[in-house]
Amino acid sequence: MNGVTDDKPLSVPRDIDLHLDTSPITAVDALVLRYFLEYQWFVDFAVYATAVYVFTEGYSCVVEPQREMNLGVLWCLLTVFFSIKVFFMVMRHYFRSEEGGERSVCLTFAFFFLLLAMVALVIREHYLEFGLEPGLDSVSSNLESVLKPRGWDWTLPLAKLAFKLGLVALCSFLGACLTFPGLRLAQTHLDALRMTADRPLTQLGDIAERGWGVEAGTPRLCGDGRDLSDSAYNTARLWAVVGLCGLRLAATRLHLQAYLGLAERWVQQMRKEAGRIAAVEIQRKITRIYCYVPVVSLQYLGPIILTLHCTLLLKTLGHHSWGLYPEPSPVPVSVTVAPSHPGGEDGEDVRAAVEQITGVLGGILTPLFFRGLFAFLTWWVAVCQVVTSLFGLYFHQYLAVS
């Protein structure tokens, strides 16, 4: 302007000798990144929830409480809820994108997982022993004793159908939310294998966690593991899922570093092309990769945290055992409707009402029901991860290259 030119070039040759320096990312550097505060809060909450659960398990082992509320279960339930909330937050980010490709991918996988969930629920328990059908039968049997005196027993088939439809909808929603985490996992998996080409043990561990994910979360197939008792099989499966979650947590740094390596790969690809490129475009591309680190971290850690806490809920609410110490035998609960006591203090009436509601819910939602529900949810999260990551492997190895 006015004859004054800027010495800074507006564009540079694509084959410029450009090298990227590396430096560790600190919490202060990441404070300005979008979703970093949500990531930090979510990870801290998951760590605290796990610590509370471990402390509660130790307390239950020593004291053996019978009527006390399990705080570890409450914290695990909150962690599952916040995990789904985080998935929805990230998926909403894709839906608000100006490009419609991400939205179409989420909707396509949501419909695909809807069909897959319907097929999984239709398969007989003889082939996939989730324990969901016996659990629903126990709930229906307990509900019948409550609803039949009131003449509402005709609602039992409708309630069972509504539960299955709600479970299918939840599975479809989880599948849509886990689509891009699975695609991202496939990309970081391939890049991590390239980074660890000289470390075969690390490669073997990374491949093992991909291949055993569904096997650990899969219910007993027909004729599978019949040499083991039910309690031993369930204990082994619990430890397998927890071990795989620990293995994936140990590989977090490797996968995030593999994601940051996309900047170097993009620079190398740019140097193979002819022509010129705007300097600001190079800065924008590298900065975009860096600013997306919190989202990638949530996409990697979210499914691990969800799987781990579903497994912890399966153990506690399903009355399974870790096999480390003798578990107290569960107290059988029968559904009884206590008669109302006229008169009395208000505090006593409230306490009696709370005890009555708690007793009814405890008799309806039996450990058999929780076993089937959380076994199915744990398996479903693993299936969504494996299906989407397999599609991601095919996409990044064949479609993206072409």
C-alpha positions as a printed Julia matrix, in Angstrom:
402×3 Matrix{Float64}:
   0.0     0.0    0.0
   1.39    3.45  -1.04
   4.36    1.74  -2.65
   5.3    -0.16   0.51
   5.63   -3.92   0.02
   5.7    -6.56   2.68
   8.94   -8.55   2.76
   7.08  -11.61   4.03
   6.25  -13.85   1.06
   2.57  -14.55   0.54
   3.29  -17.95  -0.98
   6.14  -20.44  -1.0
   7.06  -23.38  -3.21
   5.47  -26.61  -2.11
   8.84  -28.39  -2.19
  10.3   -25.96   0.33
  12.77  -27.43   2.82
  10.44  -27.19   5.81
  11.15  -28.98   9.09
   8.84  -28.99  12.1
  10.26  -28.73  15.6
   8.75  -30.7   18.47
   8.01  -29.54  22.0
   5.92  -31.05  24.81
   2.36  -29.79  25.23
   1.74  -28.46  28.73
  -1.57  -27.79  30.44
  -0.95  -24.05  30.13
  -0.52  -24.38  26.36
  -3.7   -26.45  26.06
  -5.91  -24.12  28.11
  -6.77  -22.1   25.01
  -7.81  -25.17  23.02
 -11.47  -25.91  22.51
 -12.9   -28.76  24.63
  -9.74  -28.94  26.76
 -11.56  -27.97  29.94
 -14.27  -30.56  29.19
 -11.55  -33.14  28.56
  -9.74  -32.31  31.8
 -12.93  -32.39  33.85
 -14.11  -35.66  32.32
 -10.8   -37.46  32.86
 -10.54  -36.19  36.44
 -14.08  -37.31  37.2
 -13.42  -40.76  35.72
 -10.27  -41.13  37.84
 -12.11  -40.1   41.0
 -15.0   -42.44  40.18
 -12.6   -45.35  39.73
 -10.86  -44.51  43.0
 -14.19  -44.35  44.85
 -15.19  -47.7   43.36
 -11.92  -49.35  44.41
 -12.27  -47.95  47.92
 -15.9   -49.11  48.09
 -14.93  -52.61  46.96
 -12.27  -52.77  49.65
 -14.73  -51.5   52.25
 -17.32  -54.08  51.2
 -14.7   -56.82  51.41
 -13.79  -55.9   55.0
 -17.12  -54.8   56.47
 -19.59  -56.76  54.29
 -22.46  -54.25  54.46
 -25.89  -55.59  53.62
 -28.21  -52.59  53.6
 -25.85  -49.7   52.87
 -25.91  -47.84  49.57
 -22.92  -48.53  47.32
 -21.37  -45.16  46.46
 -19.07  -46.78  43.9
 -22.1   -47.82  41.84
 -23.45  -44.26  41.92
 -20.15  -42.8   40.73
 -19.86  -45.41  37.97
 -23.4   -44.64  36.79
 -22.54  -40.94  36.67
 -19.38  -41.74  34.7
 -21.39  -43.74  32.15
 -23.83  -40.85  31.84
 -21.07  -38.26  31.37
 -19.31  -40.52  28.85
 -22.43  -40.56  26.69
 -22.79  -36.8   27.21
 -19.21  -36.27  25.97
 -19.87  -38.45  22.91
 -22.97  -36.41  22.14
 -21.04  -33.15  22.54
 -18.39  -34.23  20.05
 -20.97  -35.62  17.61
 -22.91  -32.35  17.81
 -19.71  -30.61  16.75
 -19.72  -32.68  13.56
 -23.39  -31.92  12.91
 -22.72  -28.19  13.18
 -19.94  -28.4   10.6
 -20.5   -26.57   7.33
 -19.55  -29.68   5.39
 -22.28  -32.3    5.34
 -20.01  -35.33   4.97
 -19.55  -35.93   8.7
 -23.29  -35.64   9.29
 -24.03  -38.18   6.57
 -21.46  -40.62   7.96
 -22.99  -40.41  11.47
 -26.53  -40.94  10.17
 -25.45  -43.85   7.97
 -23.73  -45.66  10.81
 -26.65  -44.89  13.14
 -28.99  -46.7   10.75
 -26.5   -49.55  10.31
 -26.12  -50.05  14.06
 -29.89  -49.83  14.47
 -30.26  -52.87  12.22
 -27.34  -54.63  13.92
 -28.85  -54.09  17.38
 -32.2   -55.47  16.22
 -30.45  -58.57  14.87
 -28.49  -59.01  18.12
 -31.66  -58.83  20.21
 -33.52  -61.23  17.93
 -30.81  -63.92  18.18
 -31.81  -66.58  20.68
 -30.04  -66.81  24.03
 -28.91  -70.3   23.06
 -26.39  -68.74  20.64
 -25.43  -65.52  22.44
 -25.84  -65.8   26.18
 -26.14  -62.18  27.18
 -28.54  -63.09  29.96
 -30.8   -60.27  28.83
 -33.86  -62.43  28.19
 -33.76  -64.21  31.58
 -33.26  -60.81  33.2
 -36.34  -59.39  31.49
 -38.31  -62.48  32.48
 -37.35  -61.95  36.12
 -38.38  -58.29  35.94
 -41.71  -59.24  34.35
 -42.32  -61.88  37.0
 -41.62  -59.41  39.81
 -43.68  -56.68  38.18
 -46.62  -59.03  37.84
 -46.93  -59.34  41.62
 -47.14  -55.55  41.84
 -49.38  -54.82  38.86
 -51.77  -57.77  39.0
 -53.57  -56.69  42.21
 -54.22  -53.34  40.52
 -55.43  -54.9   37.27
 -52.48  -53.58  35.23
 -50.9   -56.91  34.36
 -51.89  -56.38  30.7
 -49.12  -53.75  30.45
 -46.32  -56.28  31.01
 -45.84  -57.26  27.32
 -45.94  -53.57  26.36
 -43.33  -52.72  28.99
 -41.03  -55.48  27.73
 -41.44  -54.32  24.12
 -40.85  -50.69  25.1
 -37.65  -51.65  26.93
 -36.29  -53.48  23.89
 -37.18  -50.6   21.57
 -35.5   -48.18  23.95
 -32.42  -50.4   24.11
 -32.27  -50.55  20.3
 -32.53  -46.75  20.1
 -29.74  -46.4   22.68
 -27.56  -48.83  20.71
 -28.12  -46.85  17.52
 -27.26  -43.61  19.3
 -24.1   -45.12  20.8
 -23.13  -46.46  17.39
 -23.46  -43.01  15.84
 -21.47  -41.44  18.68
 -18.7   -44.05  18.41
 -18.37  -43.74  14.63
 -15.7   -41.06  14.47
 -13.84  -42.33  17.56
 -13.53  -45.67  15.75
 -12.4   -44.04  12.51
  -9.87  -41.94  14.41
  -8.67  -45.03  16.29
  -7.95  -46.77  12.99
  -5.89  -43.81  11.79
  -3.82  -43.53  14.95
  -3.41  -47.31  15.01
  -1.82  -47.32  11.56
   0.39  -44.34  12.37
   1.41  -45.91  15.69
   2.47  -49.08  13.88
   4.65  -46.98  11.55
   6.18  -45.14  14.5
   7.01  -48.37  16.35
   8.4   -50.29  13.38
  11.58  -50.97  15.38
   9.67  -52.05  18.52
   7.91  -55.36  17.78
   6.62  -55.84  21.34
   4.83  -52.49  21.23
   3.34  -53.38  17.86
   2.2   -56.75  19.19
   0.47  -55.11  22.15
  -1.26  -52.56  19.94
  -2.51  -55.27  17.59
  -3.6   -57.49  20.49
  -5.83  -54.82  21.98
  -7.59  -54.5   18.61
  -8.09  -58.22  18.16
  -9.16  -59.16  21.68
 -11.53  -56.25  22.28
 -14.68  -58.02  21.18
 -13.58  -61.41  22.51
 -13.28  -60.0   26.01
 -16.68  -58.34  25.82
 -18.42  -61.16  23.98
 -20.86  -63.26  25.96
 -20.44  -66.99  26.02
 -21.21  -68.52  22.66
 -22.95  -71.84  22.26
 -20.51  -74.46  23.51
 -17.86  -71.86  24.35
 -15.92  -72.31  27.57
 -18.03  -75.14  28.94
 -15.03  -76.51  30.83
 -15.26  -73.44  33.08
 -18.0   -72.85  35.6
 -20.23  -69.83  35.12
 -18.6   -67.93  37.98
 -15.06  -68.69  36.75
 -15.95  -67.7   33.19
 -17.52  -64.42  34.29
 -14.56  -63.63  36.54
 -12.12  -64.31  33.7
 -14.14  -62.1   31.36
 -14.22  -59.24  33.88
 -10.47  -59.36  34.32
  -9.95  -59.59  30.56
 -11.95  -56.41  29.93
 -10.2   -54.54  32.75
  -6.81  -55.7   31.48
  -7.58  -54.6   27.92
  -8.74  -51.21  29.18
  -5.45  -50.88  31.06
  -3.53  -51.86  27.93
  -5.31  -49.24  25.87
  -4.75  -46.61  28.55
  -1.03  -47.43  28.49
  -1.01  -46.8   24.73
  -2.7   -43.38  25.02
   0.51  -41.38  24.68
   1.57  -43.41  21.64
  -1.73  -42.86  19.85
  -1.86  -39.14  20.59
   1.73  -38.75  19.39
   0.77  -40.65  16.25
  -2.04  -38.16  15.68
   0.3   -35.18  16.1
   2.59  -36.84  13.57
  -0.05  -36.07  10.93
   1.47  -32.59  10.64
   4.86  -34.0    9.64
   3.24  -36.44   7.22
   1.26  -33.62   5.63
   4.45  -31.56   5.16
   6.19  -34.52   3.54
   3.23  -35.05   1.22
   3.19  -31.34   0.33
   6.87  -31.42  -0.64
   6.11  -34.09  -3.24
   3.66  -31.78  -5.03
   4.44  -29.07  -7.56
   3.42  -25.42  -7.48
   3.16  -22.89  -4.71
   1.11  -22.67  -1.54
   0.18  -19.77   0.69
   2.24  -19.58   3.85
  -0.87  -18.91   5.88
  -2.35  -22.15   4.54
   0.59  -24.11   5.96
   0.15  -22.43   9.32
  -3.59  -23.05   9.27
  -3.2   -26.76   8.49
  -0.62  -27.41  11.21
  -2.51  -25.3   13.76
  -5.74  -27.18  13.02
  -4.07  -30.49  13.84
  -2.76  -29.08  17.11
  -6.06  -27.48  18.13
  -7.91  -30.76  17.6
  -5.87  -32.64  20.24
  -8.53  -32.42  23.04
 -11.21  -33.82  20.72
  -8.94  -36.69  19.67
  -8.14  -37.36  23.33
 -11.84  -37.53  24.17
 -12.46  -39.82  21.21
  -9.71  -42.17  22.36
 -10.32  -42.18  26.12
 -14.13  -41.95  26.08
 -14.83  -45.51  24.86
 -12.22  -46.91  27.27
 -13.79  -45.15  30.25
 -17.29  -46.19  29.19
 -16.28  -49.84  28.74
 -14.41  -49.94  32.04
 -17.23  -48.52  34.13
 -19.88  -50.66  32.42
 -17.73  -53.62  33.42
 -17.49  -52.39  37.01
 -21.27  -51.99  37.11
 -21.66  -55.47  35.65
 -19.54  -56.88  38.45
 -21.25  -55.09  41.33
 -24.89  -54.9   40.24
 -24.7   -58.37  38.67
 -23.23  -59.86  41.87
 -20.19  -61.27  40.09
 -16.85  -61.87  41.76
 -13.27  -60.74  41.15
 -12.06  -64.1   42.44
  -9.71  -62.41  44.94
 -11.82  -62.75  48.04
 -15.03  -64.58  49.02
 -18.03  -62.54  47.97
 -20.9   -62.22  50.46
 -23.96  -64.12  49.35
 -26.66  -61.73  48.12
 -29.69  -61.34  50.31
 -32.79  -62.51  48.42
 -35.26  -59.71  47.95
 -38.95  -60.3   47.53
 -41.35  -57.75  46.18
 -43.77  -56.8   48.89
 -46.14  -53.91  49.01
 -46.25  -52.65  52.57
 -49.64  -51.56  53.85
 -50.08  -47.89  54.54
 -50.0   -46.8   58.18
 -52.47  -44.03  58.89
 -51.39  -41.34  61.27
 -47.88  -41.07  62.65
 -45.17  -38.49  62.28
 -44.37  -36.95  58.9
 -40.76  -38.11  59.13
 -41.84  -41.67  59.77
 -44.25  -41.55  56.83
 -41.52  -40.31  54.5
 -39.09  -42.93  55.75
 -41.66  -45.67  55.32
 -42.46  -44.48  51.78
 -38.77  -44.42  50.85
 -38.24  -47.9   52.27
 -41.29  -49.17  50.41
 -40.15  -47.7   47.07
 -36.6   -48.94  47.59
 -37.84  -52.41  48.44
 -40.07  -52.59  45.38
 -37.34  -51.34  43.02
 -34.79  -53.67  44.6
 -37.13  -56.59  44.05
 -37.93  -55.66  40.45
 -34.44  -54.7   39.19
 -32.72  -57.93  40.14
 -29.03  -58.81  39.7
 -30.09  -61.14  36.88
 -31.47  -58.14  34.99
 -28.34  -56.03  35.56
 -26.15  -58.91  34.4
 -27.9   -59.07  31.07
 -28.11  -55.29  30.61
 -24.49  -54.38  31.34
 -23.1   -57.49  29.65
 -24.94  -56.44  26.51
 -23.83  -52.78  26.79
 -20.19  -53.76  27.35
 -20.29  -56.05  24.34
 -22.05  -53.43  22.25
 -19.45  -50.71  22.91
 -16.71  -53.16  21.92
 -18.58  -54.14  18.75
 -19.08  -50.5   17.73
 -15.39  -49.79  18.25
 -14.26  -52.81  16.23
 -16.74  -52.31  13.36
 -15.95  -48.62  12.91
 -12.19  -49.14  13.31
 -12.22  -51.93  10.7
 -14.03  -49.61   8.31
 -11.48  -46.93   9.19
  -8.59  -49.28   8.44
 -10.06  -50.04   5.02
 -10.7   -46.36   4.35
  -7.24  -45.1    5.34
  -5.38  -47.91   3.6
  -7.29  -48.03   0.32
  -9.87  -45.3   -0.21
  -7.92  -42.34   1.2
  -4.81  -43.28  -0.78
  -6.7   -43.51  -4.04
